[in-house]
Amino acid sequence: MDERFLESAEFYQKRYHNFSSMLILPSCLLFLFVLGFAFLAKKEITISSKASIEASRVLANIQSTSSNPIISNHLAENKEVKKGDLLIQYQTDNEETQQNTLASQLNSLRNQKTQLELLKSSIEAGQNQFSQADSYGYEQSFKDYQSQISSLTDSVNQQNSNIAAQNAASTNSQAELGALLTEAENKLADYRNLKTAIQTDKALSSTSSLYSLYQTYAKQLEQAEGRQAVKEEILSQIEAQISQLEGTISNYRIQYAGSGTQQAYTGSLASQLASLKAQQLAKVSQELTGLTQQILEAENNLKLQEGITQKGQITAESDGLLHLNSQVLGSTLVPEGTVLAQLYPAISKEKQVKIVALVSSKDVSTIKKGDKVRFITQDDANKQITLHSEISNIDTKATETESGNYFRVECVTNLTQDQANVLKYGLEGKFIMITGQKTYFSYYRDKIFNLN
């Protein structure tokens, strides 16, 4: 070849712009690249499903506390509530009326106990401790008690007065009988002296009370013809007087012995008053015991009724977000114990959610705990959000649905603050479970030959 041709552009155009250089060589290079990619590059083996965002934990189950009609319902999906916020208000007219009645009864019993304790202290002190008349009659009871004391005191004093008068009369009577007895004994002694003087013919002392009678008898003896007969007659008269005086003295002595009896005074006033006081205190103490028991029963009944009345409203137990039970949504009559809603923690504070998906029974055998997952959803601004996590739980029992049996798969995912601020409970998205990796060659080979 002429070397001058190498300096020509036409030579290079014909040399390199032919079929082999423009098609075959690039095709070979491309084939080599594809073949290398197929054997070296790997493809993720995934299973896709739908999933939703749920709370990682439930703060509280909000259950119906009454079967009464609901008159105020403040429940709303994803509503943020504070601790103590009113959620449900029931109709509780009857319960409130019963509570007010029990409270009034309890106050009345407590006031009665206070007045009864005043009665007890009044009896113990012996003075009226009531500042004003009470409606239970306890002040009047104390006045009646004082009247009993006065009546008992007057009765005992009257008895003692009568005994004193009787004793004084007895003393006077004994003194009079003693004087009569002494007088009769002196007179008897004088008659005996007179008898002795007549018998012995001796003179009687002029100081004797019978000296004049002695002189009369002496004159009769001097003038009498039959002296002995007259003397015997006079002695007989004197003897009759002596016998009569002895009988009189004997009667006086009997009367004197009986007239000296003195009656004892009634000294039991203090014991009677102490017994009366003890009886009154025992009666009051017994009534206090019964009243205390009634107060305890009334307090228990009021506490029970307050609990029933408190069931007339439901308040939030803590801060959080509401998730409603769709089965009773809008109902005004709900049986007691029915779950109305659940209280979830705020995502912005919790920074953790649970991604829940339902996987068909034919795919669940290919996944296991710890497998990587991706959850793709959109926020309110239609901005795509991708969450990465791992499978944390797979149900061992299938859940029956209208579309068939599915297994519940859960993933607990930690969020960044930006993600926590935009995500909401209930958001749905695509749930991708990564079960493994294969080269593209192996992947398409298994697809073509239907290999597992």
Buried (B, 14 or more C-beta within 10 A) or exposed (E): EEEEEEEEEEEEEEEEEEEEEEEEEEEEEEEEEEEEEBEEEEBBBBBBBEBBBBBBEEBEEBBBBBEBEBEEBBBEBEBEBEEEBEBBBBBBEEBEEBBEEBBEBBEEBBEBBEBBBBBBBBBEEEEEBBEEEBEBEBBEBBBEBBEBBEEBEEEBEEBBEEBEEEBEEBEEBBEEBBEBBEBBBEBBEBBBBBBEBBEEEEEBEEEBBBBEBBEEBBEBBEEBEEEEEBBEBBBEBBEEBBEEBBEBBEBBBEBBEEBEEEEEEBEEBEEBBEEBBEEBBEBBEEBBEEBEEBBEEBBEBBEEBBEBBBBBBBBBBEBBBBBBBEEBEEBEEBEEEBBBBBBBBBBBEBBBBBBBBBBBEEBBEBBEEEBBBBBBBEBEEEEEBEBEBBBBEBBEEBEEEEEEBBBBBBBBBBBEEEBBEBBBBEBEBBBBBBBEEBBBBBBEEEEEEEEE
